[in-house]
Amino acid sequence: MTRRFVTHKGNKITAESNPWKQGGEGAIYRLAGNGAAHRVAKIWHTREKADRAFGKIQWMVDNPPPALTDKVVSSTIIWPRDLLFEKKRFVGFTMPTVNDSVKLFSFVQPSFPGTKWGREWQKFDLYGALKNRLVVCYNLAQALRLLHMTERIVVLDMKPENILVHLNGHISLIDLDSAQVADDRRVFFPGTAFTPEYAPPEFHNNRINPLTCKVPIQHDLFSLAVILYQILVGVHPFQASHSVNTTLTENIAQGLFVFGPRCKELHRIPELHDNFTTIPEPVKELFVNTFMKGYKVPAHRATAAEWADTLLSALKDEKSAIPRKKKPQVAKSNVKKVKVTQSSNIVNVIGNNMIVNSEISINNGIGTNNTIVQIRNYYTVNTVSTSKK
């Protein structure tokens, strides 16, 4: 048995009868027919949920981010493509399929990749592959930068569970139908989800309610910085014990960044925070701007564009990463040496946003050769087998 839908353009689409994946709001179905391998359908569980989402999804289909037709961008920003109707009622939408990836939630665990994810993921080991993790950070910053260029979208629920990482270093942002859509004057469609551990201090101090009022992009910028810190350091930037506070969100509300001016109030700071000292100095500065200067003045938080530009500079700088002391309980990484080279390959990317003229190569030990090639504003980490010498 199959399910049959009609798109807003009148095209007929067939889906498998049983869901591929289940979520709180709806289920994901695989499609059948031509081009089905690259698309899936999200179908809401109830008519009420579908009716409530219809206006926003219709707006998103009609107003895609810039350059969404680009293959790399379309696999990075998982955006609604077609409205789906069943018996003339709106029930869901189609979107690109995301395969061969892991959730960033697993990626940011200090034990990743360990033995669970296989040898191919060892190039992202926390203690031996800082450069490759900078690539993932760069790609994430660029994805958010592209969304913020619309001047309408605030993701609102940015968290590792809603981000997928691919072996080539690309990322995919998913569950974007929960984002806020607004302009300078009013909210067209409010956000429908957020996660307190990634929400900024003004949320915890009751200065803003993401579900009922207009949320500025500074909300996303705080979430982005927290996630980037987890990718590079291996722990949440506000994770530490306090004599009074008992939760992570209380530390966020009080601006208790572990490297901030009130760090003496903290005790039992996880040793993973020591990795912060190995991050390139310009990148550290953006964390300081976001978590310390941006505590009371959100406008001081680093923008996605500032993150992308700074991370790109760090990737070009051969001396940008200080080697980390290898911990015996963490699986050894293949990465042994980092070499940065320049090429004359120039790629003109989205609009007049940036012109890329670099190619960065990472030679990382016997048996593999990782090459990072920037394609339309995104770095790729490709692994090519080589003969052992």
N, C-alpha and C positions, 0 to 999 in steps of 0.2 A: 504493500500500500504506500501511497505517496500523498503529499499535500500539494495543492495547486493554488498559485497566487497570480495576481495580475498587478503589474507595476503601474505607477502614475502615468507612464508613457503608453500604456496599453499592451505591453509585452507580457507574455505568459511565462511563468517560472514554476518549476517543479522542485519540491524539496522532499527529502527522505521523511518518512512518517515518524521516526523516533528521533528525539533531540540528540545532538552530538554533545552538547554541554548544557548545564543548567545553572541559572543564577537566581538571585532574589527577585528581580523584576521580570525576567523572561528567560527564554531558552534559545540556544543557537542550533540551527539546523543546517546540515550540508545540502547543497543544491545539486541537481542533476541536469545533464544536457551540456551544450556548448558553453565553454567558459566557466563551467561550474566549479572547476578545481581552484579557481581564484576568488570565489565569492562564497559567502555564507549568509544566512538570514537570521536576524534577531526577531523573535516573535514574543510579544508580551503575554504574560500568563492570563491576564484578565482583560475584558473589554474596557473596564474603567481605567486601567493603567495605559492602555493604548490610546484611548480618547484624550487622556491628560497629556500624553506625549506628542500627539499629532502635530500641533502648531510648531513646536520646537524642531521636530524632525523635518517637517516641510521646509522650515527656514534653513536648516542646515543643508538639505539637498539643494536648495536654490542658491545658497551662498557658501560654496566651498572655499577653503583657504587658497591663497595664491599657489600656483604651480602644482595643484593636486593631480594634474594629468601626468606629471613626471613620475616615472616608475619608482624611483627611490622615495620621493615624498609620499606617494600614495601608500607605500608599504610602511611608512613611518607614522603617518597620521591616519589612523583607522577611522574614516569618516563615512557617515551614511551616504549611500549612492542612489538607491531607488526606494520610493515608498511602496509598500506591499499591501494589497487588499485581498481579502478572502470573503467571497459572497458580498462584495461591494462595501465591506467595512474595513477600515484601516486596522491592520494587525501588527505591522512591524516594518522593517527595512532591510535592505541588503548592504553588505559592507565587505571589504577585502578580507580574505583568509590570511591568517598569520600562522605559519608553520615553522618547525625546526627552531624553536626558541625556548628560553626558560624565563620564568617570572623574575623580575628584579628582586622580589622579596627573597628568593633563594640566592640570587647573585650576591646580595649584600651581607649574607651570613658569613661570619669570619672563617667558617670551615669550608666555604665554597672554594673550588669545586670538589675537593676531597676525592674519594673513589666513586662516588655515586654518579657523577656526570660524565665520566670518561676522560681519556687523556686529551682529547681535542679542546676541552675547556680549561686545561692547565695554564694556557697562555693568559688567563685572567686571574691567576693566583694572587691573593691579597699581598703576599710578601715578596713576590718576585716579578710582578708585571704592572707596576704603577703606570708606565707609559700606556699600556693597553687599556687600563681603567680610565686614564685621562681621555682616551678616544671615546669610550662610552659616555663619559660626562659631556664631552663636546657635542656628540650627536644628540643627547638629550636636551642640552641648552639650545641647540639649533632648532629642534622640533618645537620647543616652547616659543622660541623667538618667532618662528613662522606663524604660530597661532596668534601671538600678541600683535603681529603686524596687521591682523584683520581689524584691530581696534574695537572688537566686539566680543571676543571670546575670553573668558576667564575659566580655566579648567576646574578650579575649585577643589576637586578631589584628587590632586596629584599625590600619589603614593606608590611604593614599589609594587603593590599588587596590581596596579593598573598600567604597568610598564613591562614590556617584554624585551629581552636581550637576545640577539642573534650571534652566531659564532663569528660573523664577519665584523662585529662591533656595532652594527646598526641597532637601533631600538625601534619599538613600535608602541605608540600611545593608544590605549584601548579605553572603552567605556566613556567616550567623550560625549555621549548623549546626556550625561549628567551635568555638563558644563553650564555656566551662566552666559546668556546672550544679552548684551546691553550696550548702550552708547553713553555719551556724556550726560544725556538728559534723563533717560529712563531705562528701566529693566524690561526687556521684551519677554524673556523667559528666565526665571530664576534657576539657580542651581538646585539640584535635587539630592546631592550627597556631599559629604565632607568627612574627613578623618581627623579627630582632635590632635593626634600625635604629630600631624603635619600642618596643623593650623597655627597661624601666628599669634603672638601675645595679645593683640587687640581682640581676637576672638575669645580667648580665655578670660580676658578682663571685661567681657560683656560690652565692648565698644562697637561690636558689629556682629550681626547674625547673618551668616551666609545664605540662609534659606528664605529670608524675608526682606533683605535690603540689598542695595547695589554694593558689590564687592569689587574693590580696585585690583589691578593686576599685582599689587604688592603682596596680596595673599598667595598667589602662585609663586612669587619670587622667594618667599620664605620657604614654602614647600620644596621648591627646586633646590635651594641651598642645603636643606636637611638631607635630601636624597643624594646630592653630590657628595656631601660629607660622608654619608654611609658607604657610598661606592669607593671612596678613596681611603677612608679610615677604618671602616668595618664596624662602626657603632653609631648610634644616634648622638648628635652633638650635645644633647641635653641629658644624656644618660649618665647619672651619678647619684650617689646617696646623699641625702640632706638630713640634718638633725630634726627638721620639722616636716618638710614635704615628704609625701609618701608615693607620689605619682610623677610620671614623666611630664604630664601636662602642667602640673604645678611649677615645675622647674622652668618650662617654657613661659608660663604666665609671668614669672618673676625675672625673666631674662638671665637665667643661671647657665649661660654657656660655659663649658668647662675651661675655656681659655679666656674668659671674660674677667672684668675687674672684681667680681664677687666670687671668684673661684675658691677663695679661702673658706667660704661657707660650706663647701662641698667636701665630702670625705668618701673614701672607697671609690675613687674614680677608676673605671675600668682601664686596664693596661693598654687596651687597643687604642685609646686616645693618643698614645705616644706616636702613632703613625702620622699624626698631624704634623709633626716636626719635619717629616720628609717631603711634604708637599711643596711645590714651587712657591716662592715668596709672593709673587703677584696673585696666585690663587688663594693663598692664605689671607691676603688683604681683603679679598671679596667676601670671605667668610666673616671676617671681622666687621666689615661694613654692614653685612646683613644681620648678624646676630647681636652685635653690640651697638653700633651707631643706629641701626635700623630698629632697635628695640622700642624706643620712644618716637622715632621719626621714620615711619615706613618708607618714605621717599629716599632714604639713604641705602636701601637694599639694592644690591647689584641686580641689574636687569639681565634678562636672558641674553641680550646682545653683548653685554659686558662680559658675561661668563664665556660665551662662545669665542669672542675675540681673545680673551686672556688665555683660555685653554688652548686655542690654536697657536698662540705664541709659545706657550709652554711645550707643546708638541714639537715645535721647530727647534727648540733650545735643547741641545744635546746634554747640557749640564743642569737641566731643570729638575731632575729627580735625584734625591739623595738615596743611596741604597739602604734598604731596610734590613735590620738584623733578622735573620731567619729563625723562626721559632720551631723547635723540634716537633711539636704536635701538629704542625701544618704541613701538608704534603708539599714536596719540593716542586718548584716551578721549572719549566724548561728555559725560562728567560735568563740569559747570562750577560748579554751585552746589548747595548742600545746604540745604534748609529743613525744619525740623521743626515739625509742627503737632499739636495735641491734639484729640481728638474725644471725645464722650460715649459712643461705642460700647463697651459692656461685654460681654465674652464670658466666661462661666464655663467654665473648662477642667477637665481631668482631676481628679476628686475635689475636694478642697479645696486643691489644690496651688498654684494661682495664679489671680487674677482680673485680666484684662487690660482696660485702659480707655484704650488709646492707638492712634492711627493716625499713622504717620510717612510723610511724602511727600518724595520726592526729585525736584526739578525739575532735569533734567540736560541742558540745552542745547537747541538748535533741532532740532526734528524728533521728539523723543521725550519722554515723560512717564512716569517710573517711579514707581509707587506701592507702598509696602510696607504691607500690611495684615496684622495679626496675626489668625490664625484658629486657635483651639484650640492655643495655645502655640507656633505656628510663624509666622514672618514670610514673606510672599510678596512677591516683586518682580515686578510686572506691567508690561509695556511696552505703551503705547498710542500709536499714531501720532497726531501732531497736525500741523496745517497750519503751514508755514514762514512766519514773519513777517519 
